[in-house]
Amino acid sequence: GENVEQHPSTLSVQEGDSAVIKCTYSDSASNYFPWYKQELGKRPQLIIDIRSNVGEKKDQRIAVTLNKTAKHFSLHITETQPEDSAVYFCAASKASGGSYIPTFGRGTSLIVHP
Amino acid sequence: DTGVSQDPRHKITKRGQNVTFRCDPISEHNRLYWYRQTLGQGPEFLTYFQNEAQLEKSRLLSDRFSAERPKGSFSTLEIQRTEQGDSAMYLCAFGENNEQFFGPGTRLTVL
């Protein structure tokens, strides 16, 4: 099955700095890569995703890149703010039974210091 | 509000008891998923419904676990003979295209 590795497990930055979270996956058939943000005690929320036919996608201060050959993808957050503090999960998925079943990484705890 | 409610939000039970959780999509959604999340981990897929049909089941879903979606709307997840290792957050999600949107979850504590 799919295996997703996520690094770092903890990331501490100063407000205004950039943050980068990296993930690798094992199954070359995976073709959909969502990123979720989970604040303490709350549900995971989809913040951005990328499909395998795209190398990069940007939405305001966040961007994702995908390298299919190397089987890795990354989340980039620029101009970090204290409200960006949360646990971020990457996931890799492929079509199965008519849907996409994601395999999640173990998460990165991002701390943005004011 | 992502359009999914879960009940109860918290459940404390003694080992060996049975528990049942409910997931209610607020509007019609064909695809419904159950996940389990333990502390320090990402959500782990348990099972998936397309309308009332259960199409995928994870190996994590032992014979003590059963899920239903009888009318293709709400879904229930039952755990029989609970064990301490079942303590986790149980998340329900609905799907649109490739995307999944999670409910608030039910936190289960098995004493």
Boltz contact constraints between the chains, C-beta under 6 A:
constraints:
  - contact:
      token1: [A, 32]
      token2: [B, 98]
      max_distance: 6.0
  - contact:
      token1: [A, 43]
      token2: [B, 102]
      max_distance: 6.0
  - contact:
      token1: [A, 43]
      token2: [B, 104]
      max_distance: 6.0
  - contact:
      token1: [A, 44]
      token2: [B, 102]
      max_distance: 6.0
  - contact:
      token1: [A, 46]
      token2: [B, 99]
      max_distance: 6.0
  - contact:
      token1: [A, 89]
      token2: [B, 42]
      max_distance: 6.0
  - contact:
      token1: [A, 97]
      token2: [B, 55]
      max_distance: 6.0
  - contact:
      token1: [A, 97]
      token2: [B, 56]
      max_distance: 6.0
  - contact:
      token1: [A, 98]
      token2: [B, 50]
      max_distance: 6.0
  - contact:
      token1: [A, 99]
      token2: [B, 31]
      max_distance: 6.0
  - contact:
      token1: [A, 99]
      token2: [B, 48]
      max_distance: 6.0
  - contact:
      token1: [A, 99]
      token2: [B, 95]
      max_distance: 6.0
  - contact:
      token1: [A, 100]
      token2: [B, 98]
      max_distance: 6.0
  - contact:
      token1: [A, 101]
      token2: [B, 45]
      max_distance: 6.0
  - contact:
      token1: [A, 104]
      token2: [B, 42]
      max_distance: 6.0
  - contact:
      token1: [A, 104]
      token2: [B, 43]
      max_distance: 6.0
  - contact:
      token1: [A, 105]
      token2: [B, 42]
      max_distance: 6.0
  - contact:
      token1: [A, 106]
      token2: [B, 41]
      max_distance: 6.0
  - contact:
      token1: [A, 106]
      token2: [B, 42]
      max_distance: 6.0
  - contact:
      token1: [A, 107]
      token2: [B, 42]
      max_distance: 6.0
